[in-house]
Amino acid sequence: MKEIKVGLLGFGTIGTGVVRMFQQNTELISQRLGAKLVLASIADLDVTTDRGVVLDEGVLINDANSVLTNPDIDIVIELIGGYEPARTFVIKALEHGKHVVTANKALMAIHGEELLKIADKNGVSILLEAAVGGGIPVLASIRENLGGNEFSDVSGILNGTCNYILTRMTEEGEDFNAVLSDAQKLGYAEADPTFDIEGIDTAHKLSILISMCFGTWVDFDKIYTEGITRITSLDIHYARQFGYQIKLLAIGKKVDGVIEARVHPTMIPDSYPLSDVKGVLNAVRLQGDFVGPVMLNGSGAGMDATASAVLGDVISLSRSITNGSQTMTPTLGYQTEKIITLPIREITDISCHYYIRFMVEDCPGVLAQISTVLGESNISIRSMVQPEQQLGGCVPIVMLTHGAKECDIQHALDEIDALDSIKEQSLFIRMENDLA
């Protein structure tokens, strides 16, 4: 039976999961593949910590270059994370004729165009299923099963930390900081949770999804990114009153050749399937011209789910190697020379419905002042709640708008926040009503 040798860079949590799956399902993988996968070498700076798996003598080393240059290794799995030295190692692997499997969404979001062109030049492939949605087979579905569809939009809940926090706030009425602290204790959030709660991790994943759905390179800096740190239990409460939930959504749309690429807290109706995605789960919704709406959901992170996605990519590449194929399935589902750069719409140019919360002094005439400014900015009010109770000396006024342009919303709120009767910066949340 043909042997396909694999090298692994990074022996942390996910790397350990990959090794466990290699060892536990060796026979099953061979039966499906018709070849034997051999984990030939693992490189990590830490070669002494017990990971709970047994390795043959000499497999675990602290020299990545010996993995990258070993002529017997066919596929390199990169699980180091971050930009460097991951980028340098991936380039070296590609230039030595090795296929690469990675879970590194940050690397691919920032350097994907460069790396895929190097892979093409050297006749090898990069697969990255584990980079988006953990164990959910999102990228393979876009690339393969749904490959005949033209997509108009892709949206999703792509960060388990944020989804856990917002779920707890919704179901238990807890404040953001208290839930974040619990998430850190439970291991759902990092000690420094910035990448998660500020939406950066989600934006990395959205960048990859947009490239695959719309066949365009994405300048990551042009993805509008906003986190969940300003969302309060008060906003969650009013969202529920209106029949909505707040989720951190990644949203990509293609309209008339222009891309919308944005990550931000979003209010979606309770009736939408994405509203039912709770806790640390992830979900991606796709809209194809023939298939219609499709939603995939499941475990978006964690040792086992991510290892499953990594091994799936290894098996996919191994099938091509076993069959002697010289043409691999393109990473993004498009031939690289056919991927173009489409313009990205500025956030100020989008139009949608909005939730707005004002914290005002309890005095006559405030609502009239606010309504006047909104009307002069072409913003029409759809619903409003004005509770009588004071909160810290302020009274909340909450409104839902009809469709409005973001630039008009921002201009109006700048003017309203300058009023003496406004006691703290107003908050607005974008609403999506077309993701059923």
RAGI-V226970 format. One record per backbone hydrogen bond with DSSP energy under -1.0 kcal/mol. CO is the residue of the C=O (numbers start at 1). NH is the residue of the N-H. E is the energy in kcal/mol with one decimal. If there is no record, write none. Layout:
BEGIN
co=CO nh=NH e=E
co=CO nh=NH e=E
END
This chain:
BEGIN
co=2 nh=36 e=-3.2
co=4 nh=38 e=-2.7
co=5 nh=74 e=-2.4
co=5 nh=75 e=-1.6
co=6 nh=40 e=-1.7
co=6 nh=41 e=-1.2
co=7 nh=77 e=-3.2
co=8 nh=43 e=-3.0
co=9 nh=79 e=-3.0
co=12 nh=16 e=-2.5
co=13 nh=17 e=-1.8
co=14 nh=18 e=-2.3
co=15 nh=19 e=-2.2
co=16 nh=20 e=-2.5
co=17 nh=21 e=-2.2
co=18 nh=22 e=-2.7
co=19 nh=23 e=-2.5
co=20 nh=24 e=-2.8
co=21 nh=25 e=-2.4
co=25 nh=29 e=-2.8
co=26 nh=30 e=-2.1
co=27 nh=31 e=-2.2
co=28 nh=32 e=-1.8
co=29 nh=33 e=-2.5
co=30 nh=34 e=-2.9
co=36 nh=4 e=-2.8
co=38 nh=6 e=-3.1
co=38 nh=40 e=-1.4
co=41 nh=8 e=-2.7
co=42 nh=61 e=-3.2
co=43 nh=10 e=-2.7
co=56 nh=59 e=-1.9
co=59 nh=42 e=-3.0
co=61 nh=44 e=-2.4
co=64 nh=68 e=-2.2
co=65 nh=69 e=-2.0
co=70 nh=73 e=-1.3
co=74 nh=99 e=-2.0
co=75 nh=7 e=-2.8
co=76 nh=101 e=-2.4
co=77 nh=9 e=-3.1
co=78 nh=103 e=-1.2
co=83 nh=87 e=-2.9
co=85 nh=89 e=-2.6
co=86 nh=90 e=-2.7
co=87 nh=91 e=-2.5
co=88 nh=92 e=-2.1
co=89 nh=93 e=-2.4
co=90 nh=94 e=-2.6
co=91 nh=95 e=-2.7
co=92 nh=96 e=-1.1
co=93 nh=98 e=-2.3
co=94 nh=97 e=-1.9
co=99 nh=76 e=-2.9
co=100 nh=127 e=-2.4
co=101 nh=78 e=-3.0
co=103 nh=105 e=-1.3
co=104 nh=108 e=-2.0
co=105 nh=109 e=-2.5
co=106 nh=110 e=-1.9
co=107 nh=111 e=-3.1
co=108 nh=112 e=-1.3
co=111 nh=115 e=-2.4
co=112 nh=116 e=-2.8
co=113 nh=117 e=-1.7
co=114 nh=118 e=-1.8
co=115 nh=119 e=-2.4
co=116 nh=120 e=-2.4
co=117 nh=121 e=-2.2
co=118 nh=122 e=-1.5
co=119 nh=124 e=-2.4
co=120 nh=123 e=-1.3
co=125 nh=100 e=-2.6
co=127 nh=102 e=-2.3
co=128 nh=131 e=-2.1
co=129 nh=132 e=-1.3
co=133 nh=136 e=-2.6
co=136 nh=138 e=-2.5
co=137 nh=141 e=-1.1
co=138 nh=142 e=-2.2
co=139 nh=143 e=-2.8
co=140 nh=144 e=-2.9
co=141 nh=146 e=-3.1
co=144 nh=147 e=-1.7
co=146 nh=149 e=-2.1
co=150 nh=289 e=-1.6
co=152 nh=254 e=-2.4
co=153 nh=287 e=-1.9
co=154 nh=252 e=-3.0
co=155 nh=285 e=-3.7
co=156 nh=250 e=-2.6
co=157 nh=283 e=-2.3
co=159 nh=163 e=-2.1
co=160 nh=164 e=-2.5
co=161 nh=165 e=-2.2
co=162 nh=166 e=-2.7
co=163 nh=167 e=-2.1
co=164 nh=168 e=-2.5
co=165 nh=169 e=-2.4
co=166 nh=170 e=-2.0
co=167 nh=171 e=-2.9
co=168 nh=172 e=-2.6
co=169 nh=173 e=-1.1
co=175 nh=179 e=-2.0
co=176 nh=180 e=-2.7
co=177 nh=181 e=-2.1
co=178 nh=182 e=-1.8
co=179 nh=183 e=-2.7
co=180 nh=184 e=-2.1
co=181 nh=185 e=-1.9
co=182 nh=186 e=-2.1
co=183 nh=188 e=-2.4
co=183 nh=189 e=-1.4
co=193 nh=197 e=-2.5
co=194 nh=198 e=-2.2
co=195 nh=201 e=-2.8
co=196 nh=199 e=-1.6
co=197 nh=228 e=-2.3
co=199 nh=203 e=-2.1
co=200 nh=204 e=-2.2
co=201 nh=205 e=-1.6
co=202 nh=206 e=-2.4
co=203 nh=207 e=-2.3
co=204 nh=208 e=-1.3
co=205 nh=209 e=-2.3
co=206 nh=210 e=-2.9
co=207 nh=211 e=-1.9
co=208 nh=212 e=-2.1
co=209 nh=213 e=-2.7
co=210 nh=214 e=-2.7
co=211 nh=215 e=-1.3
co=215 nh=340 e=-2.0
co=219 nh=222 e=-2.4
co=220 nh=223 e=-1.8
co=224 nh=263 e=-2.9
co=228 nh=231 e=-1.6
co=232 nh=236 e=-2.0
co=233 nh=237 e=-2.3
co=234 nh=238 e=-2.3
co=235 nh=239 e=-2.5
co=236 nh=240 e=-2.0
co=237 nh=241 e=-1.8
co=238 nh=242 e=-1.9
co=239 nh=244 e=-3.1
co=240 nh=243 e=-1.1
co=243 nh=270 e=-2.4
co=245 nh=268 e=-2.6
co=247 nh=266 e=-3.0
co=249 nh=264 e=-1.8
co=250 nh=156 e=-1.9
co=251 nh=262 e=-2.4
co=252 nh=154 e=-2.8
co=253 nh=260 e=-2.8
co=255 nh=258 e=-1.6
co=258 nh=255 e=-2.7
co=259 nh=345 e=-3.2
co=260 nh=253 e=-1.9
co=261 nh=224 e=-1.9
co=262 nh=251 e=-3.0
co=263 nh=226 e=-2.1
co=264 nh=249 e=-2.1
co=266 nh=247 e=-2.7
co=267 nh=432 e=-2.2
co=268 nh=245 e=-2.6
co=269 nh=272 e=-1.8
co=272 nh=275 e=-1.6
co=273 nh=276 e=-1.5
co=274 nh=277 e=-1.3
co=278 nh=281 e=-1.6
co=282 nh=298 e=-2.0
co=283 nh=157 e=-1.9
co=284 nh=296 e=-2.6
co=285 nh=155 e=-2.4
co=286 nh=294 e=-2.6
co=287 nh=152 e=-2.3
co=288 nh=292 e=-1.4
co=292 nh=288 e=-2.3
co=294 nh=286 e=-3.2
co=296 nh=284 e=-2.7
co=298 nh=282 e=-2.6
co=299 nh=135 e=-1.9
co=302 nh=306 e=-2.1
co=303 nh=307 e=-2.2
co=304 nh=308 e=-2.2
co=305 nh=309 e=-1.5
co=306 nh=310 e=-2.4
co=307 nh=311 e=-2.8
co=308 nh=312 e=-1.8
co=309 nh=313 e=-1.8
co=310 nh=314 e=-2.2
co=311 nh=315 e=-2.6
co=312 nh=316 e=-2.2
co=313 nh=317 e=-2.5
co=314 nh=318 e=-2.3
co=315 nh=319 e=-2.1
co=316 nh=320 e=-1.3
co=317 nh=321 e=-2.2
co=318 nh=322 e=-3.0
co=319 nh=323 e=-2.1
co=320 nh=325 e=-2.5
co=321 nh=324 e=-1.2
co=330 nh=333 e=-1.1
co=335 nh=338 e=-2.3
co=336 nh=339 e=-1.4
co=340 nh=217 e=-2.2
co=343 nh=259 e=-2.9
co=346 nh=349 e=-1.8
co=347 nh=350 e=-1.2
co=348 nh=407 e=-1.7
co=350 nh=406 e=-2.6
co=352 nh=404 e=-2.4
co=353 nh=431 e=-2.3
co=354 nh=401 e=-2.7
co=355 nh=429 e=-2.6
co=356 nh=399 e=-2.7
co=357 nh=427 e=-2.2
co=358 nh=397 e=-2.5
co=359 nh=423 e=-2.7
co=360 nh=395 e=-2.7
co=361 nh=363 e=-1.8
co=363 nh=366 e=-1.1
co=365 nh=369 e=-2.0
co=366 nh=370 e=-2.4
co=367 nh=371 e=-2.8
co=368 nh=372 e=-2.1
co=369 nh=373 e=-2.0
co=370 nh=374 e=-2.4
co=371 nh=375 e=-2.6
co=372 nh=376 e=-2.3
co=373 nh=377 e=-1.0
co=374 nh=379 e=-2.5
co=375 nh=378 e=-1.6
co=380 nh=402 e=-2.8
co=383 nh=400 e=-2.5
co=385 nh=398 e=-2.8
co=391 nh=394 e=-1.3
co=394 nh=391 e=-4.1
co=395 nh=360 e=-2.7
co=397 nh=358 e=-3.0
co=398 nh=385 e=-2.9
co=399 nh=356 e=-2.8
co=400 nh=382 e=-3.5
co=400 nh=383 e=-1.6
co=404 nh=352 e=-2.0
co=405 nh=409 e=-1.9
co=406 nh=410 e=-2.8
co=407 nh=411 e=-2.2
co=408 nh=412 e=-2.4
co=409 nh=413 e=-2.6
co=410 nh=414 e=-2.1
co=411 nh=415 e=-1.8
co=412 nh=416 e=-2.7
co=413 nh=417 e=-2.9
co=416 nh=419 e=-2.1
co=419 nh=422 e=-1.3
co=421 nh=361 e=-2.8
co=427 nh=357 e=-3.1
co=429 nh=355 e=-2.7
co=430 nh=267 e=-2.4
END
